[in-house]
Amino acid sequence: MVVIRKIQPDDLEAAINLSNQTFNNPGQGSMHVAFPFMFSRNKYNHSFGAFAEGKLVAFMGLVPFTVRVGDAGISLYALGSVCTDPDYQGQGIATKMLEEIDAFLQTTDASLLLVSGDRPLYRKVDCYPFGQFFRYSYSGGNAQHADSPSTYTIREMGGADLLSIARLASERKVAFDQSVSDLAVLLEAKAYANYRKLEQKIIVIERAGIVSGFITVGLPNEVSLGDYDNNATAIEWAGDAQDIVDMLDYAVKAYALEGIGIDVPWYDIELKARLKGRPVETKQNQGTIKVVHAERLLQQLYPYVNKEKYGGPIQLKVNAMDEHVEVATETVTTMVSPNQFVSLLFDPEPDNPKVKRLQQETVDAFPIPFPSTTGLNYT
């Protein structure tokens, strides 16, 4: 008999070993180093395991986060490091674990679930691709800061810069909430850089002794040279759009790069303008997303929607019988599927005409801006 329950501190060594056996390749560090919150040894670890005769045979890492959107805070969980012992695969254990996790999420304040993968397993439980990003390829030559180079300095981060970086991170309108302590842990963990087998560097731009921007980048090295996707990439940043471009320019020159990729969200108009003319391709956010509780999500979003976008409340009702969502505005009431609801919330260019009309009916309160899932909070 397989028992599914939350991971306890005594289970973590087995969870780490199973995750390492499943995901680790040469050049990647241990999973517990890259994902310290997921493998935390305190009693508030929310990850789940499946046990057969006391042995851990499957694991799903579950980490709580808050995403800040303007004045709103979205409570969510991120799911990652999903793995099953090969001897126990094909028995429906993962599906049962997702059911247990969903039941747990309903007892929390979470309104969303982020999932690091996009397998059919996740689609079956209403996790869908979402959002829109523009991946620019920057190869240098666009540093056009209005100030003279003598008035600012670009360099690698030093230990004394942590509070400055935390300040800049907290000033972003759309971002994962990160305390100073969180940020220190995440910068050290290097989760996304580790996943890509890249070397992480943190660059800052400083004026008159004050740090005004930072960017975290992943650089190819001898370990990643044989990989199909070993290109340098920007991971997370904060600051003025031109500061970001200037730091990209610094990275290209300082590390002798052919170029560096940066995923710019659809709502970052200024950074897109600064990168105009560069090679670009459109993509969605990494992984998939599930709306855990539609009404709760709108309640959490209301400070942003009401203050910055929409003049009146948007009513939502969940029809649990057929798993559709009833969306009611002042002039339209309609039923949408879970996939269409995700598109309504997060896609700036929805394919479905009904979804597009609903966005227009809410005076473009939707889509909601959402940060990249491949930043420092990558799970």
C-alpha angles and dihedrals in degrees: 000000000000117000120201118202144135118291116259125206091258090056096056098088090056090045092052092048094049092047092048092049091050103041112017120105129175109292096030124106126227116294093237090060095048094043106034096161092051093052097037114149096217125106092253094069105129099192119124133224138189117221131198114192089340095309120120105239101165136023137193119185115218122187128179120226140166120224116204117217109177106300092343129093120207115204113213147149128231120216121207147139090052108179142154130198107256090236090061101041120118094035098103093251094133092052091051090048091053089052090052091047091050090051089051093048090055088062093054136067091256118128098175139037120207115203122196093214139054102209121144086254089071096040088059089062095047101266110146140178113263148178133025131258134175113222107208124193110218118194100170137265100096101094101128104154113166091224124080112257087241089068096058139037129211117201144139118286119270128203092260091060098071097095091047092051091047090051092052092046091052092052094062115109094216119033148108110278108253124180118206089259092047091050093051090052094046094048090051094044094056091195100172095038089051091050090052092041090238130143111247122225128179117211127191134191116215134193124188089344094309121113107229101174145008138193131192114211136184117220129197116247139175091285095055099038093098095050122104092231107039099133121134112261140187110239107182137347147168135195141060116341094242090048088057092052091047090053091049087052090051091051093052092051101036095048097034093240126173086217145318131232125225127186107218117192119235092248097056095093096166097053091045089053091051091051096044113137094028120118107275140177130189121239141159128247115283116269126354139290135219127200102228096183120007099194092046090050092055091048090053092046095047097094088058099038096045098041101038107024123009132045098212142027120283113220122217130183126185117220101207094184097070098015093242126132122233110215117196124187127170091276108018136052118183143152121243133184120244089257092051090047091055088049091050091052102043115013118091092193107036118188094212114085092210091056092047091051091050090053089052092047090057090054090250094302082140141093098057115218112243131184125245116276090213095068128099090300092059109147 
